[in-house]
Amino acid sequence: MSFTCSVCGRRVSFWEVAYIGNSLVICKNCYPEYYVKHCPLVRRRTSGESPPSCNYCLYRSKCDEYVKGLQPKSR
């Protein structure tokens, strides 16, 4: 049985699927980026907070990059 990733459109086997839900199928390659963009704590991090649970997140480094890109550039 194969699935189509909702992010990249690639056909993947069951073992390459990281997330299935709400008619979404996310492959293991796309999941970290998907997770970071939809994490409920990103808004708090962009405002300067550092929630304790973020210290244990597997995707902290990707999130740091994403949050840095969201913050306005200082002149």
C-alpha positions in Angstrom: 0.0 0.0 0.0 1.4 3.4 -0.9 0.3 6.9 0.1 0.9 10.4 -1.5 2.5 13.0 0.8 0.3 16.1 1.1 3.3 18.4 1.2 5.7 17.2 -1.5 3.3 14.9 -3.5 5.8 12.0 -3.5 4.4 8.4 -3.4 5.6 6.8 -0.1 5.2 3.5 1.5 3.5 3.0 4.9 6.9 2.9 6.6 7.8 6.4 5.2 4.7 8.1 6.6 5.2 10.2 9.7 1.7 11.6 10.1 -1.8 10.7 9.0 -4.8 12.7 10.1 -7.6 15.0 8.8 -7.1 13.8 5.2 -3.4 14.7 5.4 -0.5 12.3 4.8 2.9 13.7 5.7 6.1 11.8 4.8 9.1 11.6 7.2 11.1 14.0 5.0 8.4 16.7 5.2 7.2 16.2 8.7 9.8 18.4 10.6 9.0 21.4 8.4 5.2 20.7 8.6 5.4 20.3 12.4 7.4 23.5 13.0 5.1 25.6 10.8 2.0 24.3 12.7 3.4 24.2 16.2 1.2 26.2 18.6 4.2 27.5 20.4 5.8 29.3 17.4 3.7 32.4 18.1 5.0 32.6 21.7 8.6 32.1 20.5 8.3 34.9 17.9 7.2 37.2 20.7 10.4 36.4 22.7 9.2 33.8 25.0 11.0 30.5 25.5 8.4 27.8 26.6 10.1 25.1 28.7 8.6 22.3 26.5 10.6 23.7 23.5 13.8 22.6 25.3 12.8 19.0 24.7 11.5 19.3 21.2 13.2 17.1 18.5 12.8 19.9 16.0 14.2 22.7 18.1 17.0 23.6 15.6 14.5 23.7 12.7 12.2 25.8 14.8 15.0 28.2 15.7 15.7 28.8 12.0 12.0 29.2 11.2 11.4 31.7 14.1 14.5 33.7 13.1 13.1 34.0 9.6 9.8 35.3 10.9 11.2 38.0 13.1 11.5 41.5 11.5 14.9 42.5 10.3 16.5 45.3 12.4 18.1 48.2 10.5 
